[in-house]
């Protein structure tokens, strides 16, 4: 399955279980680990677990075996690695603490700012 199709599958799975603030980051220019990073919020650790499980179930139903799943037992932050798409699902406080969007967008913004100065 191509990255774009996988991205849509993950978004659908997250929306099915009512994830909040779903963000899609194109990180292929920043890392060789993945092309797309999806970040979403679950209202509680229970919802985080359910969201991660839904992503895994829908991926498997589409014939995609996750490369790894981390944190789904605790529920503060779950990561589902589908290769070209990595999904981070966090409680609101955990998401605020780690602020992955800023971490993965700063270099792109810095490059843009540098280009604008030249």
FIKE-301506 format. One record per atom (N, C-alpha, C): residue in three letters; x, z, y; atom name. Coordinates in steps of 0.02 Angstrom, whole numbers, plus 50000, padded with zeros to 5 digits. Layout:
BEGIN
 type  east    up north atom
  ALA     X     Z     Y   CA
...
***
This chain:
BEGIN
 type  east    up north atom
  UNK 50043 50000 49941    N
  UNK 50000 50000 50000   CA
  UNK 50045 50000 50062    C
  UNK 50028 49959 50110    N
  UNK 50067 49954 50171   CA
  UNK 50055 50014 50217    C
  UNK 50103 50026 50261    N
  UNK 50100 50085 50305   CA
  UNK 50036 50087 50346    C
  UNK 50014 50031 50372    N
  UNK 49954 50029 50413   CA
  UNK 49892 50049 50373    C
  UNK 49887 50025 50312    N
  UNK 49831 50042 50268   CA
  UNK 49833 50116 50250    C
  UNK 49893 50140 50237    N
  UNK 49902 50211 50220   CA
  UNK 49884 50255 50279    C
  UNK 49903 50235 50339    N
  UNK 49885 50272 50399   CA
  UNK 49809 50278 50405    C
  UNK 49774 50223 50395    N
  UNK 49701 50224 50400   CA
  UNK 49669 50268 50347    C
  UNK 49698 50266 50287    N
  UNK 49674 50308 50232   CA
  UNK 49681 50382 50250    C
  UNK 49738 50401 50277    N
  UNK 49750 50471 50297   CA
  UNK 49702 50492 50353    C
  UNK 49694 50450 50403    N
  UNK 49649 50466 50458   CA
  UNK 49578 50476 50432    C
  UNK 49556 50432 50388    N
  UNK 49489 50439 50359   CA
  UNK 49482 50505 50321    C
  UNK 49533 50521 50282    N
  UNK 49531 50584 50243   CA
  UNK 49527 50644 50290    C
  UNK 49566 50643 50343    N
  UNK 49566 50698 50391   CA
  UNK 49499 50703 50427    C
  UNK 49472 50646 50446    N
  UNK 49407 50647 50480   CA
  UNK 49351 50671 50435    C
  UNK 49356 50656 50370    N
  UNK 49305 50677 50322   CA
  UNK 49297 50753 50320    C
  UNK 49353 50789 50330    N
  UNK 49352 50862 50327   CA
  UNK 49355 50893 50397    C
  UNK 49342 50851 50447    N
  UNK 49336 50873 50517   CA
  UNK 49400 50901 50548    C
  UNK 49456 50867 50535    N
  UNK 49518 50886 50569   CA
  UNK 49510 50876 50644    C
  UNK 49547 50914 50682    N
  UNK 49544 50908 50755   CA
  UNK 49609 50879 50781    C
  UNK 49605 50848 50839    N
  UNK 49663 50822 50876   CA
  UNK 49711 50784 50831    C
  UNK 49687 50732 50799    N
  UNK 49730 50690 50756   CA
  UNK 49773 50646 50800    C
  UNK 49838 50652 50792    N
  UNK 49886 50612 50830   CA
  UNK 49927 50570 50782    C
  UNK 49937 50506 50800    N
  UNK 49976 50460 50759   CA
  UNK 50038 50441 50799    C
  UNK 50097 50455 50770    N
  UNK 50160 50439 50803   CA
  UNK 50198 50387 50764    C
  UNK 50219 50334 50798    N
  UNK 50261 50283 50768   CA
  UNK 50333 50307 50776    C
  UNK 50364 50326 50721    N
  UNK 50432 50355 50724   CA
  UNK 50484 50311 50689    C
  UNK 50466 50249 50672    N
  UNK 50512 50207 50634   CA
  UNK 50577 50192 50670    C
  UNK 50576 50194 50737    N
  UNK 50638 50183 50775   CA
  UNK 50680 50246 50782    C
  UNK 50651 50303 50761    N
  UNK 50684 50367 50771   CA
  UNK 50712 50397 50706    C
  UNK 50687 50374 50649    N
  UNK 50709 50403 50586   CA
  UNK 50701 50353 50529    C
  UNK 50741 50360 50478    N
  UNK 50735 50318 50418   CA
  UNK 50690 50351 50366    C
  UNK 50668 50412 50379    N
  UNK 50630 50450 50331   CA
  UNK 50559 50422 50323    C
  UNK 50528 50401 50377    N
  UNK 50459 50377 50376   CA
  UNK 50447 50330 50434    C
  UNK 50392 50294 50432    N
  UNK 50374 50250 50487   CA
  UNK 50322 50282 50533    C
  UNK 50276 50319 50503    N
  UNK 50220 50347 50541   CA
  UNK 50213 50421 50525    C
  UNK 50204 50460 50577    N
  UNK 50192 50531 50570   CA
  UNK 50122 50545 50598    C
  UNK 50082 50578 50558    N
  UNK 50015 50597 50580   CA
  UNK 50012 50673 50584    C
  UNK 49987 50698 50640    N
  UNK 49983 50769 50652   CA
  UNK 49910 50786 50666    C
  UNK 49885 50838 50632    N
  UNK 49815 50858 50641   CA
  UNK 49809 50933 50639    C
  UNK 49755 50958 50666    N
  UNK 49742 51030 50667   CA
  UNK 49682 51047 50624    C
  UNK 49689 51101 50586    N
  UNK 49634 51131 50549   CA
  UNK 49618 51197 50583    C
  UNK 49555 51214 50589    N
  UNK 49535 51275 50625   CA
  UNK 49559 51339 50592    C
  UNK 49572 51337 50527    N
  UNK 49592 51397 50490   CA
  UNK 49640 51376 50434    C
  UNK 49672 51426 50403    N
  UNK 49716 51409 50347   CA
  UNK 49676 51379 50290    C
  UNK 49615 51401 50282    N
  UNK 49572 51373 50230   CA
  UNK 49559 51298 50242    C
  UNK 49546 51281 50305    N
  UNK 49534 51210 50321   CA
  UNK 49598 51169 50315    C
  UNK 49654 51198 50333    N
  UNK 49718 51163 50325   CA
  UNK 49729 51144 50252    C
  UNK 49715 51192 50208    N
  UNK 49722 51179 50136   CA
  UNK 49674 51124 50114    C
  UNK 49612 51127 50137    N
  UNK 49563 51077 50118   CA
  UNK 49582 51008 50144    C
  UNK 49608 51005 50204    N
  UNK 49629 50941 50233   CA
  UNK 49686 50911 50193    C
  UNK 49736 50952 50177    N
  UNK 49792 50927 50137   CA
  UNK 49768 50902 50069    C
  UNK 49724 50940 50039    N
  UNK 49697 50920 49974   CA
  UNK 49659 50854 49978    C
  UNK 49621 50845 50031    N
  UNK 49583 50783 50039   CA
  UNK 49630 50723 50049    C
  UNK 49683 50732 50087    N
  UNK 49731 50678 50096   CA
  UNK 49761 50659 50028    C
  UNK 49781 50709 49989    N
  UNK 49811 50697 49923   CA
  UNK 49761 50662 49878    C
  UNK 49699 50687 49876    N
  UNK 49648 50659 49831   CA
  UNK 49633 50586 49849    C
  UNK 49626 50572 49914    N
  UNK 49610 50503 49933   CA
  UNK 49670 50456 49921    C
  UNK 49730 50482 49931    N
  UNK 49789 50441 49917   CA
  UNK 49792 50424 49843    C
  UNK 49783 50474 49801    N
  UNK 49785 50462 49729   CA
  UNK 49730 50414 49707    C
  UNK 49670 50421 49736    N
  UNK 49614 50376 49720   CA
  UNK 49630 50304 49739    C
  UNK 49673 50295 49789    N
  UNK 49694 50228 49811   CA
  UNK 49756 50205 49773    C
  UNK 49780 50245 49726    N
  UNK 49838 50225 49686   CA
  UNK 49905 50244 49716    C
  UNK 49904 50289 49765    N
  UNK 49966 50311 49798   CA
  UNK 49982 50382 49776    C
  UNK 50038 50391 49743    N
  UNK 50059 50457 49721   CA
  UNK 50100 50490 49776    C
  UNK 50079 50547 49802    N
  UNK 50119 50580 49854   CA
  UNK 50189 50596 49828    C
  UNK 50238 50587 49873    N
  UNK 50307 50604 49856   CA
  UNK 50318 50679 49857    C
  UNK 50277 50713 49896    N
  UNK 50283 50785 49900   CA
  UNK 50227 50815 49940    C
  UNK 50211 50877 49925    N
  UNK 50161 50915 49962   CA
  UNK 50191 50985 49971    C
  UNK 50193 51008 50032    N
  UNK 50222 51074 50047   CA
  UNK 50173 51115 50087    C
  UNK 50174 51180 50077    N
  UNK 50138 51227 50119   CA
  UNK 50063 51233 50108    C
  UNK 50036 51195 50060    N
  UNK 49964 51197 50051   CA
  UNK 49939 51263 50022    C
  UNK 49983 51301 49992    N
  UNK 49961 51365 49964   CA
  UNK 49954 51419 50018    C
  UNK 49995 51417 50070    N
  UNK 49991 51466 50124   CA
  UNK 49938 51444 50175    C
  UNK 49941 51382 50195    N
  UNK 49890 51355 50239   CA
  UNK 49903 51358 50313    C
  UNK 49959 51382 50335    N
  UNK 49974 51381 50407   CA
  UNK 49999 51311 50428    C
  UNK 50036 51279 50383    N
  UNK 50063 51213 50397   CA
  UNK 50071 51178 50330    C
  UNK 50035 51125 50320    N
  UNK 50041 51085 50259   CA
  UNK 50071 51017 50277    C
  UNK 50113 50993 50233    N
  UNK 50144 50928 50242   CA
  UNK 50129 50886 50180    C
  UNK 50105 50826 50191    N
  UNK 50092 50779 50136   CA
  UNK 50136 50718 50149    C
  UNK 50184 50706 50104    N
  UNK 50231 50651 50110   CA
  UNK 50207 50593 50067    C
  UNK 50186 50539 50100    N
  UNK 50164 50480 50064   CA
  UNK 50215 50423 50074    C
  UNK 50276 50440 50091    N
  UNK 50328 50389 50100   CA
  UNK 50327 50362 50171    C
  UNK 50292 50306 50181    N
  UNK 50290 50275 50247   CA
  UNK 50249 50315 50297    C
  UNK 50209 50362 50272    N
  UNK 50167 50404 50315   CA
  UNK 50176 50477 50293    C
  UNK 50195 50518 50341    N
  UNK 50200 50590 50329   CA
  UNK 50147 50623 50372    C
  UNK 50109 50668 50340    N
  UNK 50055 50702 50375   CA
  UNK 50070 50776 50381    C
  UNK 50065 50801 50442    N
  UNK 50073 50872 50457   CA
  UNK 50004 50899 50476    C
  UNK 49982 50951 50443    N
  UNK 49917 50982 50458   CA
  UNK 49931 51055 50472    C
  UNK 49911 51079 50531    N
  UNK 49929 51147 50552   CA
  UNK 49870 51184 50582    C
  UNK 49874 51249 50580    N
  UNK 49827 51290 50617   CA
  UNK 49843 51281 50691    C
  UNK 49796 51297 50735    N
  UNK 49809 51288 50807   CA
  UNK 49872 51324 50832    C
  UNK 49882 51387 50811    N
  UNK 49939 51425 50835   CA
  UNK 50005 51395 50810    C
  UNK 50006 51374 50747    N
  UNK 50067 51344 50719   CA
  UNK 50083 51279 50755    C
  UNK 50031 51240 50768    N
  UNK 50042 51176 50802   CA
  UNK 50069 51188 50873    C
  UNK 50042 51236 50906    N
  UNK 50065 51253 50974   CA
  UNK 50138 51277 50972    C
  UNK 50155 51317 50923    N
  UNK 50222 51344 50917   CA
  UNK 50274 51290 50906    C
  UNK 50261 51244 50860    N
  UNK 50311 51194 50842   CA
  UNK 50308 51130 50883    C
  UNK 50251 51115 50912    N
  UNK 50243 51059 50958   CA
  UNK 50279 50995 50935    C
  UNK 50263 50972 50875    N
  UNK 50296 50914 50846   CA
  UNK 50288 50851 50888    C
  UNK 50232 50844 50922    N
  UNK 50223 50784 50964   CA
  UNK 50279 50779 51015    C
  UNK 50296 50834 51046    N
  UNK 50350 50833 51096   CA
  UNK 50417 50819 51062    C
  UNK 50428 50849 51006    N
  UNK 50491 50840 50970   CA
  UNK 50502 50766 50952    C
  UNK 50449 50732 50930    N
  UNK 50455 50663 50907   CA
  UNK 50442 50611 50960    C
  UNK 50425 50632 51022    N
  UNK 50415 50582 51075   CA
  UNK 50467 50588 51130    C
  UNK 50504 50642 51134    N
  UNK 50553 50652 51187   CA
  UNK 50605 50596 51189    C
  UNK 50637 50577 51133    N
  UNK 50687 50523 51137   CA
  UNK 50658 50458 51163    C
  UNK 50598 50439 51143    N
  UNK 50568 50378 51167   CA
  UNK 50555 50382 51242    C
  UNK 50531 50439 51266    N
  UNK 50519 50448 51337   CA
  UNK 50585 50448 51375    C
  UNK 50636 50478 51347    N
  UNK 50702 50480 51380   CA
  UNK 50730 50409 51387    C
  UNK 50723 50369 51335    N
  UNK 50747 50300 51337   CA
  UNK 50709 50261 51390    C
  UNK 50643 50273 51395    N
  UNK 50602 50238 51444   CA
  UNK 50624 50260 51514    C
  UNK 50634 50324 51524    N
  UNK 50655 50349 51589   CA
  UNK 50723 50320 51608    C
  UNK 50769 50315 51560    N
  UNK 50835 50287 51573   CA
  UNK 50829 50214 51594    C
  UNK 50786 50178 51559    N
  UNK 50777 50107 51573   CA
  UNK 50747 50097 51643    C
  UNK 50702 50143 51663    N
  UNK 50671 50138 51729   CA
  UNK 50721 50151 51785    C
  UNK 50771 50194 51772    N
  UNK 50821 50211 51821   CA
  UNK 50871 50155 51832    C
  UNK 50879 50112 51781    N
  UNK 50930 50059 51786   CA
  UNK 50909 50001 51828    C
***
